Amino acid sequence: MKKIFYTLLFFPLAIVAQVNVEFKKENFKDRKDELKDAINNIENGDDFFGRSTAYYSSALPFYIKANDFNPNNALLNFKIGLCYLHSSFKGKATTYLELAYKLNPIVAPDIHYWLARTYHLSMEWDKAIASYQKFLTVAKEMNNTEFYQTAGKKITECKNGKELVQKPVRVFIDNIGSTVNSADPEYGAVISADESVMMFTSRRNTTTGGGMDIEINQHYEDIYITYRKNGQWITSVNMGEPVNTKNRHDAVSSVSADGQTLLIYLDDKKNGSGNIYICENKNGVWGKPEKLNKNINSDYHESGACISPDGKTIYFTSDKPEGGLGKHDIFMSKLDEKGKWGAPVSLGTGINTAYDEDAVFIHPDGKTLYFSSEGHNSMGGLDVFKTVYDEKTKTWSKPENMGYPINSPDQDVFFVLSASGKHGYYTSIKPDGKGDADVYMITFLGAEKPPVMSNEDNLLASLTAPIKETVVMQKVDVTVPQLTLLKGIITDAITQKPLQATIELVDNTKNEIIATFQSNGSTGKYLVSLPAGKNYGIAVKCEGYLFHSENFDIPLTNGYQEVNKDVQLKNVKVGSKIVLKNIFFDTDKSTLRSESTAELERLIKLLNDIPTLKIEISGHTDSRGSDDHNLKLSDARAKAVVDYLVAKGISKDRLKSAGYGETKPIDSNDTEEGLQNNRRTEFEILSK
Amino acid sequence: MIRKIKLLAAVLFFSVAANAQDTVKVGGINQDAENFYNTGITYFANKQYSEALANFNQAITAKPDFEKAYYNRGITKFELKDVQGAIADYNKTIELNAKSDVAYFSRGQANYATGKKDDALNDYSKCIENNPAYAQAYYYRGGIKFENKDYKGAIADFTSAITNKSDYMYAYNDRASAKRMIDDYTGAITDYKSAISIDMNVDFVWNNLGSVYRKKGDYKQAIDAYTNAIKLKPTALYYNNRGSAKYDDGQYQDAINDFDLAIKIKSDYAFAYNNRAGAKIKLKDYKGAVADCDKAIQLNSNYGEAFLNRGIAKQMLRDDSCCADWKTAQKLGVADGKTYSSTCD
């Protein structure tokens, strides 16, 4: 009996709960004052709501108050749902939109679209698809092509999402904490290749000039910087002027591998068609950002850019119609002989789509490009994709969705990856955030590591000795970038003062300068990214100093490694000795190999720069072989270098050659490394 | 995945006693030797080996070229664990009768017992040469070839054993195992089933059948076969195997239940702890997995697989010591340890 009573009591109430209650006097006869307040709140909310989605957050508190008074108004619930859908608390939208629909199924012509959006964002794929399909019918009846296409695209995204969540990628995704993230939006973080420095964009009240962009109801963007000490990012600070400008949007777009050069988006026209600027740190001081040339910047919106590790290619995004496929596309441009960026070329239909491509990032390996796109098999909004350039075929691979949970139905953007490939950083809005958009770190765990089981069997009835059977497991892919990060500090050998030196990177096989870099004048720090598969000659040069050379032969099979190499440059003074590490001879012969050309050219330049300089070229061997043979070989090799220099126009009376065989070792002859160091060609300044 | 295969503990199915030479007829003249010999056989049949030995000694003293007495003394010494003495008597038997099949066969058994597998193999071959229908000689030679990883040779011998003894259940089992080793899973299943059709109450044959089904990826059949083995003899080994088949089939909680039972039967069974850890990893019970691996490592400090699995669980717990575990696994010969630790700082 009791059960029946409760059922009967509840049923009429449930019917009442489904009725749309308008904010009218007849509905609230005894609550006139409260009704008046509620209507006022709705009007105030509408004032913000009508401006743009950027003001929805301001409308929301008013709407909530009105809803407290009357929770059963369809239109108000609909508006609250939309406000939440455009906030950091998207998950709250569903309840309001569902109630709005229940109270009045025709509360808005696009109610099914917004319901679908909430289901889509919460990954309720089937419900989302069903609601989008209802909206498709509405769009068809309205003969609205744009709505129709939008709903169709969203249904595709849901189907993509259903597939992608079936095979999640193994990652840890962590908010990187309050030293970077705050209640304000933080996004677009970029890192140096070794993750020692990070710049990011934020809209905080500490913005330079302190102004608000009233169109979007937020502070102007500024760039902030933080450093990683003992594995933790320290408190970030505004980079200040001239990196940031007063009351304009300054957003960081990329940073060079060594953290010394920034590409910045600057809303220089204040009309949303911003441009890309370059900003360099010299001697510890950030210079004034300089606008890139017209091959990069157009009258349209150039939203971001990054430069390849060798400094010779720039990738940028623009919504210019020329060469584009629709919305923002990725373009590239190469440095010409004069050091200017050449004509832009679209990355083509394999990469660009009719939808937005944005937030482009080239990895320090020089061949893997990451970007965000609403096209391809996005599961909603911008998803992060990667594509790899094949040097042989000169083509980019088909973009690969980075997968769930890196990508979600919402915006997943501004992905960057450390040189080691272990950590990625990107921007996302998540429930565990500090507020609005935050910077998150992704730790890649690689393919699933299957546990190894142990079992026994009694295979032979007659024998007693156990046999261990070894079943070799299939290899697990471990994606380690094939590159070497070379970093260190360049100082004066005597004073230990940091030097701003030029680092020249040479492909010894081709005798081509691949790239030039500079060390930071205030710290002497440098960082160079060396993709595997080349024999590199590295020359460190600084005016008034003898150059220093290094050789790195990095086979293609090499994985990731970091090499610390501090360099001490010696003043040009009598008695200074320099080992020429990029001079190569045929085995046991004195024939110079072609890979030596770049090093010899550097020596010629030094002799030409200081015409009074007289030097001795000396040859040295390791301890293997007979003394006599070693003396003869080292002498012949030194002479071969002198002959080369003379042939190139250096006066013979400035040059002396000597072969010392194994008599002047600079390292142990007991190790392979020591033997290699002892086999060398050296020069010494005799007079200047 | 590493699987360990233990061969069945010392089962000598063909008792050497069965091969004792027949009694001899005692005639009218002095037949002391024959009398001692026959008395010796009676003692041997009653497992009174010392008494048997004394009588065979007297028989030989009375008749120094008494071939059968040497042979029987040899098998008696074998029973008395005097393997070298047995071999000496078999040698004498062969010296007196180079065409003896049993002497070669028994010397083969004795040589195998002392670890001289090559000598044993040669003896079985000589036995077969003297008697091409000697099924047991083929069978034991096949076993040695199996141990020497000559699986095809082993299959040929087990086949000859079956040809000469059609109900040779163990030969079917062992041939199936040899076929398994060369990845002929279908052939192995057929042979295990033949063994079962001869005698369906041998637990290890069911277990072996289950393991081949598992290798073939037919986990349901594997579970059924292991279940039959368990019904006949509920050992920790069989529960551990059935748990692993359930693990392969994605039945992680059921797998844990079997590993629990294995541990209940044999509380120091490191494999079961390690495997339970694997199932716990699949169920995201990483702390539980670490605890099980800890126990497995405590039981066997050189258990590389347990170190590897503990590293996997620790990584998911964000415990950086996972790298140390993977490096240890690598040192202990688990190749994946190197792959995993290469991702560490």
Boltz contact constraints between the chains, C-beta under 6 A:
constraints:
  - contact:
      token1: [A, 449]
      token2: [B, 312]
      max_distance: 6.0
  - contact:
      token1: [A, 451]
      token2: [B, 278]
      max_distance: 6.0
  - contact:
      token1: [A, 451]
      token2: [B, 281]
      max_distance: 6.0
  - contact:
      token1: [A, 451]
      token2: [B, 309]
      max_distance: 6.0
  - contact:
      token1: [A, 452]
      token2: [B, 1]
      max_distance: 6.0
  - contact:
      token1: [A, 452]
      token2: [B, 305]
      max_distance: 6.0
  - contact:
      token1: [A, 452]
      token2: [B, 308]
      max_distance: 6.0
  - contact:
      token1: [A, 453]
      token2: [B, 1]
      max_distance: 6.0
  - contact:
      token1: [A, 453]
      token2: [B, 244]
      max_distance: 6.0
  - contact:
      token1: [A, 453]
      token2: [B, 275]
      max_distance: 6.0
  - contact:
      token1: [A, 453]
      token2: [B, 278]
      max_distance: 6.0
  - contact:
      token1: [A, 454]
      token2: [B, 271]
      max_distance: 6.0
  - contact:
      token1: [A, 454]
      token2: [B, 274]
      max_distance: 6.0
  - contact:
      token1: [A, 454]
      token2: [B, 305]
      max_distance: 6.0
  - contact:
      token1: [A, 455]
      token2: [B, 3]
      max_distance: 6.0
  - contact:
      token1: [A, 455]
      token2: [B, 241]
      max_distance: 6.0
  - contact:
      token1: [A, 455]
      token2: [B, 244]
      max_distance: 6.0
  - contact:
      token1: [A, 456]
      token2: [B, 4]
      max_distance: 6.0
  - contact:
      token1: [A, 456]
      token2: [B, 6]
      max_distance: 6.0
  - contact:
      token1: [A, 456]
      token2: [B, 237]
      max_distance: 6.0
  - contact:
      token1: [A, 457]
      token2: [B, 5]
      max_distance: 6.0
  - contact:
      token1: [A, 457]
      token2: [B, 208]
      max_distance: 6.0
  - contact:
      token1: [A, 457]
      token2: [B, 211]
      max_distance: 6.0
  - contact:
      token1: [A, 458]
      token2: [B, 8]
      max_distance: 6.0
  - contact:
      token1: [A, 458]
      token2: [B, 204]
      max_distance: 6.0
  - contact:
      token1: [A, 459]
      token2: [B, 5]
      max_distance: 6.0
  - contact:
      token1: [A, 459]
      token2: [B, 7]
      max_distance: 6.0
  - contact:
      token1: [A, 459]
      token2: [B, 177]
      max_distance: 6.0
  - contact:
      token1: [A, 460]
      token2: [B, 7]
      max_distance: 6.0
  - contact:
      token1: [A, 460]
      token2: [B, 143]
      max_distance: 6.0
  - contact:
      token1: [A, 460]
      token2: [B, 174]
      max_distance: 6.0
  - contact:
      token1: [A, 461]
      token2: [B, 8]
      max_distance: 6.0
  - contact:
      token1: [A, 461]
      token2: [B, 170]
      max_distance: 6.0
  - contact:
      token1: [A, 461]
      token2: [B, 173]
      max_distance: 6.0
  - contact:
      token1: [A, 461]
      token2: [B, 174]
      max_distance: 6.0
  - contact:
      token1: [A, 462]
      token2: [B, 143]
      max_distance: 6.0
  - contact:
      token1: [A, 463]
      token2: [B, 7]
      max_distance: 6.0
  - contact:
      token1: [A, 463]
      token2: [B, 143]
      max_distance: 6.0
  - contact:
      token1: [A, 464]
      token2: [B, 7]
      max_distance: 6.0
  - contact:
      token1: [A, 464]
      token2: [B, 9]
      max_distance: 6.0
  - contact:
      token1: [A, 464]
      token2: [B, 10]
      max_distance: 6.0
  - contact:
      token1: [A, 465]
      token2: [B, 7]
      max_distance: 6.0
  - contact:
      token1: [A, 466]
      token2: [B, 6]
      max_distance: 6.0
  - contact:
      token1: [A, 466]
      token2: [B, 7]
      max_distance: 6.0
  - contact:
      token1: [A, 467]
      token2: [B, 5]
      max_distance: 6.0
  - contact:
      token1: [A, 468]
      token2: [B, 4]
      max_distance: 6.0
  - contact:
      token1: [A, 469]
      token2: [B, 3]
      max_distance: 6.0
  - contact:
      token1: [A, 469]
      token2: [B, 5]
      max_distance: 6.0
  - contact:
      token1: [A, 470]
      token2: [B, 2]
      max_distance: 6.0
  - contact:
      token1: [A, 471]
      token2: [B, 1]
      max_distance: 6.0
  - contact:
      token1: [A, 471]
      token2: [B, 3]
      max_distance: 6.0
  - contact:
      token1: [A, 473]
      token2: [B, 1]
      max_distance: 6.0
  - contact:
      token1: [A, 476]
      token2: [B, 339]
      max_distance: 6.0
  - contact:
      token1: [A, 478]
      token2: [B, 339]
      max_distance: 6.0
  - contact:
      token1: [A, 478]
      token2: [B, 343]
      max_distance: 6.0
